[in-house]
Amino acid sequence: MMRVPGAYATAVRRPDGEIEIKRENFTSIADRSPFFKKPLLRGIISMFESLKIGLETIQLSANIAMQAENIPKPADKTKDKIATTISLILAFGLAFLLFGFLPLWLTTQLLNIERKALAFNLVVGAWRILFFPNVSLADFIYERYSAAVSIPRG
């Protein structure tokens, strides 16, 4: 996937070796309204636009893979959008819980060191470092939901 001012393009290799290219015109909300050009808003909007484009790219790749496996595409795009929205909300909620709320709560409730700034920040950081590999390791061990991808060399 490549994004340039005014458009973005996605290239996906089909199982038969051909490359499918999809180009879409794209104008950022920040470019359409001067209000959204403010530094903080521009960054937030850019992050969500990139997330949206990335999800569309992954969906295109999944659709091409499903066609190769003769898996029918879902007929109702509304249900697909609802499922994507629910997934995003749950992902952001889980990320906030694991890396925002839980480290702070554990540090203040179990260790009671909120008055010592350096110690507090080191312990909260340690909790976050402890949680991140465990989440990634659990995803690696229980790869029920991951798909095997082979990239032909050549």
Backbone bond lengths (Angstrom), bond angles and torsions (degrees), N, CA, C in turn:
res aa  C-N    CA-C-N  psi(-1)  N-CA   C-N-CA  omega(-1)  CA-C   N-CA-C  phi
1 M - - - 1.436 - - 1.528 107.61 -
2 M 1.310 115.59 138.21 1.458 120.91 178.55 1.522 108.06 -138.26
3 R 1.326 115.77 132.80 1.466 120.95 179.97 1.520 108.64 -116.98
4 V 1.318 114.92 131.27 1.461 122.23 176.79 1.522 107.10 -130.32
5 P 1.340 118.80 164.62 1.464 118.59 177.90 1.530 110.92 -58.87
6 G 1.321 115.49 122.50 1.458 121.04 176.94 1.514 115.80 96.48
7 A 1.330 118.43 -12.23 1.467 119.42 -177.85 1.520 110.27 -165.58
8 Y 1.335 113.63 168.54 1.461 120.46 168.70 1.521 107.65 -146.03
9 A 1.311 115.16 154.78 1.462 120.60 -178.86 1.519 109.34 -134.56
10 T 1.324 114.39 149.42 1.451 121.35 178.54 1.516 108.28 -129.51
11 A 1.326 116.19 135.36 1.468 121.55 176.27 1.520 107.97 -120.02
12 V 1.330 116.06 126.92 1.462 121.88 -178.91 1.527 108.06 -128.90
13 R 1.331 115.34 131.92 1.472 119.83 177.71 1.523 109.37 -83.72
14 R 1.325 115.66 126.14 1.463 121.54 175.89 1.529 109.11 -77.38
15 P 1.320 117.22 160.48 1.473 119.34 178.59 1.531 113.87 -59.15
16 D 1.344 117.38 -26.05 1.465 119.40 179.25 1.524 112.68 -82.21
17 G 1.337 117.85 1.39 1.457 121.84 176.58 1.513 114.38 99.70
18 E 1.332 117.54 -17.41 1.456 120.94 178.02 1.532 109.85 -69.95
19 I 1.328 115.82 153.49 1.461 120.50 178.86 1.518 108.49 -110.15
20 E 1.320 115.59 124.03 1.456 121.41 177.01 1.527 108.38 -96.20
21 I 1.319 116.35 129.92 1.459 121.61 -178.84 1.520 108.40 -116.34
22 K 1.312 115.46 131.02 1.457 121.51 177.51 1.522 107.55 -122.95
23 R 1.339 116.22 124.03 1.459 121.80 179.65 1.517 108.46 -114.46
24 E 1.321 117.05 133.81 1.463 122.66 178.94 1.523 109.56 -128.91
25 N 1.316 116.12 136.84 1.458 120.05 171.21 1.519 108.56 -72.00
26 F 1.335 115.99 143.86 1.458 119.62 -176.01 1.526 109.87 -149.86
27 T 1.323 115.16 127.16 1.457 121.40 173.95 1.516 107.97 -123.16
28 S 1.307 116.07 123.90 1.454 121.08 -178.17 1.525 110.71 -67.79
29 I 1.322 115.43 148.93 1.469 120.43 175.36 1.520 109.72 -60.69
30 A 1.327 116.52 -34.86 1.471 120.67 179.21 1.524 111.46 -64.14
31 D 1.321 117.57 -29.31 1.465 120.57 177.99 1.527 112.15 -78.57
32 R 1.330 117.02 -23.63 1.463 121.14 -177.88 1.520 113.10 -85.55
33 S 1.329 117.33 -24.90 1.460 119.66 -175.69 1.527 110.15 -134.92
34 P 1.317 117.80 127.79 1.471 119.85 -179.95 1.537 112.83 -65.10
35 F 1.331 117.44 -24.31 1.467 120.56 179.54 1.525 110.96 -61.74
36 F 1.338 116.71 -37.42 1.457 120.96 -176.86 1.521 113.42 -84.68
37 K 1.333 118.30 6.17 1.464 121.56 177.23 1.519 112.41 -87.79
38 K 1.320 117.29 -3.01 1.459 120.54 177.61 1.530 108.63 -64.94
39 P 1.342 117.30 144.17 1.467 120.35 -170.61 1.526 116.04 -50.89
40 L 1.298 120.17 -50.74 1.455 120.96 -176.77 1.532 111.22 -68.00
41 L 1.311 117.22 -45.46 1.468 120.70 179.75 1.522 111.59 -64.59
42 R 1.340 116.25 -40.25 1.464 120.37 -179.85 1.527 110.68 -60.78
43 G 1.323 118.04 -40.03 1.457 121.79 179.14 1.515 112.48 -67.64
44 I 1.333 116.73 -43.40 1.457 120.73 179.61 1.520 110.15 -64.00
45 I 1.316 116.56 -45.57 1.469 120.61 179.61 1.520 110.80 -63.69
46 S 1.317 116.79 -41.74 1.464 120.29 179.07 1.525 110.81 -62.04
47 M 1.330 117.25 -40.04 1.462 120.12 178.70 1.533 111.08 -62.81
48 F 1.333 117.44 -45.89 1.460 120.00 -178.88 1.521 112.04 -69.47
49 E 1.333 117.37 -35.69 1.465 119.19 176.16 1.525 110.69 -65.53
50 S 1.319 117.23 -41.13 1.466 120.49 177.46 1.523 111.24 -64.47
51 L 1.321 116.10 -39.02 1.464 120.29 177.15 1.522 110.89 -62.95
52 K 1.323 116.40 -42.98 1.468 120.90 179.87 1.537 110.72 -64.04
53 I 1.321 117.21 -45.41 1.462 121.01 179.68 1.532 109.86 -64.77
54 G 1.321 116.89 -40.96 1.462 120.70 178.59 1.516 112.24 -62.27
55 L 1.341 116.43 -42.20 1.465 119.62 177.75 1.523 111.43 -65.34
56 E 1.330 117.39 -38.50 1.466 120.20 176.87 1.529 110.53 -63.83
57 T 1.325 116.88 -37.84 1.459 121.14 178.88 1.522 110.66 -65.77
58 I 1.319 116.46 -44.12 1.467 120.19 178.08 1.522 110.21 -63.85
59 Q 1.335 116.90 -39.29 1.460 120.26 179.35 1.528 110.75 -64.97
60 L 1.334 117.92 -40.53 1.462 121.13 176.92 1.527 110.30 -60.73
61 S 1.316 116.59 -45.14 1.457 120.50 179.12 1.531 111.13 -62.82
62 A 1.324 116.66 -41.29 1.467 120.35 178.51 1.519 110.94 -65.38
63 N 1.336 117.47 -40.18 1.467 120.54 179.30 1.522 111.04 -62.72
64 I 1.328 117.00 -41.17 1.461 120.30 178.89 1.525 110.21 -66.07
65 A 1.331 116.62 -40.14 1.467 119.97 177.71 1.527 110.65 -65.41
66 M 1.333 117.30 -38.34 1.469 120.82 179.32 1.522 110.75 -66.90
67 Q 1.325 117.90 -36.32 1.454 120.56 177.17 1.521 110.47 -64.20
68 A 1.333 116.97 -38.63 1.458 120.95 -179.84 1.523 111.20 -67.19
69 E 1.316 117.14 -31.73 1.466 121.95 -179.16 1.531 111.35 -91.84
70 N 1.335 117.24 1.75 1.470 123.36 -177.08 1.520 112.80 59.21
71 I 1.308 115.97 38.65 1.462 121.82 175.27 1.525 106.67 -94.61
72 P 1.330 118.57 125.77 1.469 119.04 -178.74 1.525 111.96 -66.84
73 K 1.347 115.05 142.36 1.461 120.62 176.50 1.515 109.05 -74.86
74 P 1.352 116.83 149.37 1.463 118.70 175.29 1.527 110.05 -62.81
75 A 1.324 116.27 135.43 1.458 120.44 -177.34 1.524 112.04 -77.22
76 D 1.323 117.34 -31.57 1.454 121.22 -174.01 1.520 110.31 -98.36
77 K 1.353 116.36 106.12 1.457 120.63 179.98 1.523 111.91 -72.24
78 T 1.332 117.66 -23.69 1.463 120.84 178.43 1.522 109.95 -64.68
79 K 1.326 116.89 -44.45 1.465 120.29 177.82 1.521 110.58 -63.69
80 D 1.339 116.91 -36.44 1.454 121.02 178.72 1.524 110.60 -64.26
81 K 1.329 117.28 -42.44 1.465 121.00 178.85 1.519 111.23 -67.67
82 I 1.329 116.45 -38.45 1.464 119.91 178.20 1.524 109.86 -64.54
83 A 1.317 117.10 -43.53 1.470 121.10 179.19 1.527 110.93 -63.27
84 T 1.327 117.17 -41.27 1.461 121.22 177.89 1.521 110.64 -63.47
85 T 1.327 117.28 -43.88 1.464 121.27 179.29 1.523 111.13 -62.40
86 I 1.321 116.70 -45.24 1.471 120.32 178.83 1.528 110.22 -62.85
87 S 1.328 117.52 -41.28 1.466 121.22 178.52 1.525 111.33 -61.42
88 L 1.327 116.76 -43.45 1.466 120.47 179.17 1.526 111.30 -64.05
89 I 1.318 117.15 -43.18 1.464 120.36 179.65 1.525 110.30 -62.65
90 L 1.326 116.96 -44.71 1.465 120.29 178.25 1.529 111.75 -64.45
91 A 1.330 117.51 -39.42 1.463 120.67 179.71 1.528 111.27 -65.00
92 F 1.343 116.49 -44.90 1.468 119.07 178.25 1.525 110.57 -65.62
93 G 1.325 117.44 -39.30 1.465 120.83 178.52 1.520 111.57 -63.35
94 L 1.327 117.18 -44.43 1.465 120.88 179.17 1.523 111.02 -65.64
95 A 1.333 116.34 -41.55 1.470 119.75 178.35 1.529 110.51 -62.48
96 F 1.335 117.37 -43.16 1.460 120.30 177.96 1.525 110.82 -63.17
97 L 1.328 116.64 -41.77 1.463 120.30 -179.96 1.528 111.02 -63.75
98 L 1.333 117.24 -49.10 1.464 120.48 -175.55 1.520 114.22 -72.98
99 F 1.334 117.68 -36.23 1.460 119.51 -172.89 1.522 113.50 -112.46
100 G 1.324 117.94 -7.12 1.458 121.08 177.71 1.509 112.30 -111.95
101 F 1.310 116.02 -68.01 1.456 121.04 -172.68 1.527 113.77 -74.24
102 L 1.333 117.15 -51.43 1.463 120.69 -172.85 1.533 113.87 -60.11
103 P 1.347 120.85 -45.69 1.468 118.92 177.89 1.539 112.52 -61.40
104 L 1.335 117.06 -39.48 1.466 119.47 179.20 1.524 110.92 -67.64
105 W 1.315 116.56 -42.55 1.462 120.28 -178.78 1.523 110.68 -65.32
106 L 1.336 117.26 -45.67 1.460 120.31 179.91 1.530 111.58 -61.54
107 T 1.331 116.19 -40.63 1.461 119.67 -178.62 1.524 111.38 -67.65
108 T 1.317 118.18 -42.69 1.471 120.00 -177.64 1.519 111.75 -76.93
109 Q 1.319 118.48 -37.21 1.464 120.56 -175.75 1.523 112.99 -82.80
110 L 1.321 117.69 -40.73 1.459 119.79 -176.20 1.530 113.12 -87.18
111 L 1.329 116.57 -38.43 1.459 119.46 -172.91 1.526 114.17 -104.91
112 N 1.315 117.30 -21.63 1.466 122.51 176.70 1.533 112.44 52.48
113 I 1.343 116.90 52.43 1.472 120.48 -179.96 1.527 112.27 -121.69
114 E 1.327 117.30 29.67 1.465 118.12 -175.08 1.521 113.74 -68.38
115 R 1.322 119.62 -14.56 1.474 121.31 -179.74 1.528 112.53 -84.12
116 K 1.309 118.26 -16.03 1.466 122.47 178.78 1.532 107.64 -101.58
117 A 1.318 116.25 99.94 1.469 120.90 -170.28 1.524 113.11 -60.20
118 L 1.317 117.79 -46.31 1.464 120.21 -177.34 1.530 110.56 -64.08
119 A 1.317 116.74 -49.38 1.469 120.58 179.84 1.522 110.65 -61.80
120 F 1.329 116.71 -41.78 1.464 121.24 -179.72 1.522 110.60 -59.25
121 N 1.331 116.72 -49.99 1.465 120.55 -178.11 1.521 112.23 -66.85
122 L 1.336 117.32 -35.81 1.466 119.36 176.93 1.530 111.41 -65.68
123 V 1.327 117.07 -41.54 1.464 120.19 -179.22 1.527 110.73 -69.39
124 V 1.324 117.57 -42.52 1.470 120.54 178.12 1.532 109.48 -61.88
125 G 1.319 117.29 -43.13 1.460 120.81 176.87 1.515 112.32 -62.01
126 A 1.342 116.27 -38.51 1.462 120.33 178.44 1.526 110.88 -64.59
127 W 1.344 117.25 -41.06 1.474 120.14 176.30 1.522 110.07 -59.24
128 R 1.328 116.68 -45.33 1.475 120.05 -178.41 1.525 111.19 -63.80
129 I 1.335 116.03 -41.16 1.462 119.67 177.95 1.520 110.00 -64.95
130 L 1.319 116.81 -37.67 1.463 121.47 178.55 1.528 111.27 -66.15
131 F 1.335 117.94 -40.46 1.464 121.44 -177.76 1.523 112.09 -71.27
132 F 1.338 118.36 -39.61 1.456 120.81 -172.59 1.531 113.38 -61.35
133 P 1.345 119.53 -51.88 1.473 117.62 179.10 1.520 112.80 -63.38
134 N 1.317 117.76 -32.09 1.457 119.24 179.56 1.522 111.28 -67.65
135 V 1.318 117.79 -37.90 1.462 120.55 176.47 1.521 109.52 -65.46
136 S 1.327 117.18 -45.56 1.463 121.10 179.75 1.519 111.26 -66.33
137 L 1.335 117.92 -39.80 1.449 121.71 179.45 1.527 111.00 -65.97
138 A 1.323 116.51 -40.96 1.464 119.86 177.91 1.524 110.14 -62.69
139 D 1.319 117.33 -39.84 1.458 121.13 178.35 1.529 110.35 -64.59
140 F 1.333 116.28 -37.81 1.457 120.71 -179.63 1.524 111.02 -70.57
141 I 1.336 117.15 -42.77 1.464 121.02 -177.56 1.521 110.95 -68.98
142 Y 1.309 116.50 -46.94 1.462 121.00 -178.49 1.510 109.56 -97.17
143 E 1.318 116.89 70.10 1.454 119.74 -175.56 1.516 111.98 -86.99
144 R 1.314 116.11 37.56 1.461 120.72 178.00 1.519 111.71 -61.60
145 Y 1.320 116.48 -33.46 1.451 120.36 -172.52 1.519 112.46 -100.26
146 S 1.308 118.43 6.02 1.448 119.73 -179.69 1.531 109.39 -101.17
147 A 1.298 115.44 151.66 1.471 121.26 -179.74 1.511 109.86 -106.42
148 A 1.292 116.35 141.12 1.461 120.05 177.01 1.517 108.67 -77.05
149 V 1.313 116.05 132.42 1.465 121.62 -178.81 1.512 107.99 -121.02
150 S 1.319 116.35 128.33 1.462 119.14 176.07 1.518 108.22 -114.87
151 I 1.318 114.88 132.28 1.459 120.61 179.35 1.525 107.22 -108.31
152 P 1.334 116.19 116.07 1.457 118.02 -178.43 1.521 111.30 -67.55
153 R 1.323 116.05 138.02 1.466 120.75 177.70 1.526 107.20 -93.34
154 G 1.313 112.27 141.87 1.395 106.87 179.33 1.419 123.02 174.71
